[in-house]
């Protein structure tokens, strides 16, 4: 089992910045990809960004150039630096840790942290 705990959400004005952090504990050696997803009421959870242990990153088109994901393998943490925030970035952000398909393709989730972008 893997436990994920997010921190860093809050209220920010449009154009501002926030940094989300996620700390993983437990069987972290099984995780090969970590990332962030977000969800708003009535909508499906959507990908924001992911990073592999080798450092390969992937971003949704809506956040490219504004958000940066980074991982620290030694500390089992992943961060999401969010700049130039827009009201449409308002959502609950969830940390995800995933095992490879050969190991069952298991997704672990944190409880989420709320980000509100509003003036």
N, C-alpha and C positions, 0 to 999 in steps of 0.2 A: 504493500500500500504506500501511496505517496500523499502527503498533505501539502497543500498550497495555501499560503496566506498573503493576501494583497494588502497594500497600503499606498497612501498618497493621493487618494481622490479628494474632491472638494469642489468649491465654487470658484470660478475664475471668469473674468471678463473676456469678451471676444478679443482675439489678438494676443491673449496671454498664454502662459505656459504652465504646465504641470508635469510632474515626474511620478510615474507609478512604479512601484516595486513589488516583486513577488518572491517570497522565500519558500523553497521546497525542502521538505524533510521526509524521512522514511527511506523507502527503497529508491532513492534518487538515481542510482546507477542504472536503472531500467529505462530512464527517460532519455530520449535522443533529440526531441524537439520540444521547445517551450515557446509559448506565445501568448498573445492577448486577443481576446474576442470581446465584442460589445453587443449589448442588446437594449432595445427600447421597447416600451409597452406595445403589444400587438404585432411585433415583428420578430423574425427569427434571429437567433444569435449569429453574428457575422464576424468573419475574420478581420482583424486589424493588422497584425504582424506576427511573424514567427521567426525563430532563430534556432539553428541546429547547434549541436555541440561543436561542430567544426567551424561555426561562425557564419554559415550561409543564412541570409535573411530573405524574407518575403513580405511584401506589403500589399495591402489593398490599394487600389488606384485612388481611393478617396483620401488617403493619408500620406501618399508618397510625397516626399519633399518637405513634409511638416513633422512627421513622427520618426523617431529613431529607436529601434529596439537593440538592446545589448544584453549579453548573457555573461555570467561569471561562473564558469564550471566549478572552480574551487570552492566557491561559496554557495553554489546551488541557488543562485538568484538570477532573476531576469528583470530588466528595467525597460520602461517605455517613456522616453522623453517626448512630450507633446508640445509643439510650438505652434504659433499662429492658430490657436484654437478657434473654432467656429461654433455657433449655436447648434449646428447639426451634429457636432461631436458629443453632444449631451447623451449620456447613456450610462448603464452599469457596465463596467469593464471587468471581465473575468480572465484570470490567469489560467492557462492550460498547460499541462504536461502530457506528452504522448509517448507511448512505447512503439517501437517499430512493429509492422505487421507480423513479422516472424515471431514476435513475442506476444502476439495477441491483439496488437493494435488498440491498446487500452488508452482511454482519455481520462485524465484526472482534472478536476476543476476546483478552483477556489470559490469562496462564497461571493466574491464580487466587491467592487468598490465603486461608488457613484461619482461620476464626473458631471458637473453642471456648468455649462458655458452660457452666461447670461449677464446682461448689463443691469 
